[in-house]
Every structure is written in structure tokens, then in C-alpha cells.
Amino acid sequence: MRDGKTVDTKAIPETNFHEVVKKMVGRELTDRYPERTLSTGDIILEVKQATRKGQFQDINFSVKAGEIVGVAGLMGAGRTEMMRSLFGLDPLDQGEIWVHGKKGC
């Protein structure tokens, strides 16, 4: 269907994903996810040798303006504990956190 009207009827074995998409949008989609050039700015967050004994150790990373960051890991890997320290809830035993060039924790 396209715009509430049936544009084609076929048995599943007689079609494929690309043909279904073409019928739905009314044209060939050659570039569904166009490549974008993104620029990043200055470092706004920097974590250096962050350690909290028994929870995580020697974490190092930096984030530039314009970047999107995700934190992932298995349960028990220390991601929640690391984020608690990053947000200032739990102090680091060692290391530094810099925000906009100023030392935080």
C-alpha cells in the first residue's frame, strides 16, 4: 500500500525486500541512509586513568563537542560504577575527570 491505496499484490516468494520498499515509496531508493560529514569540536570531557578500587580501573577516554557517546558492557563490568563517578556521585580513588578544560573529580 502507498497513500492508503493498494499498489501491488504478490505472493511472498515472488518479491523481495527492495521491491517492496520501491512499491511503498513509489521510486527506487538507492541511497536510503545518505552519508553525512560531521565535524567535531574541542574536547569537552576527558577521563584520565580513572580508577575506583574493586569496580573499574585505568579508564581513559575523551569526548569532543558534537560527538554522541554510548557506554556498554556486561553486567558487573563496572559501567554503572564508572558513570556514578563521572557524574560526581562516587569519588575516584585515582585519576582525573576534566570538563571544558577544568579539572573536576
C-alpha angles and dihedrals in degrees: 000000000000123000090353094305131107109247099175143357121207139154113254095248090055096061143040140213096269093050091050091051091048091052092047096052098031097237143056113280106211097159109034094160108032116207112252127201110222127187126208128207137209124329107273099173128031127176116193124191092329110187134173110180114249093007111059137340141204098358113177128177143127133212124207126208109273096028123120115216131198126188117210137168144131121285108280094023092114102252095127092045091048091050091049088056092044090054091048097249096117123030122239118243089210138002138043139267117205123193119189090343095307123113112245122174 
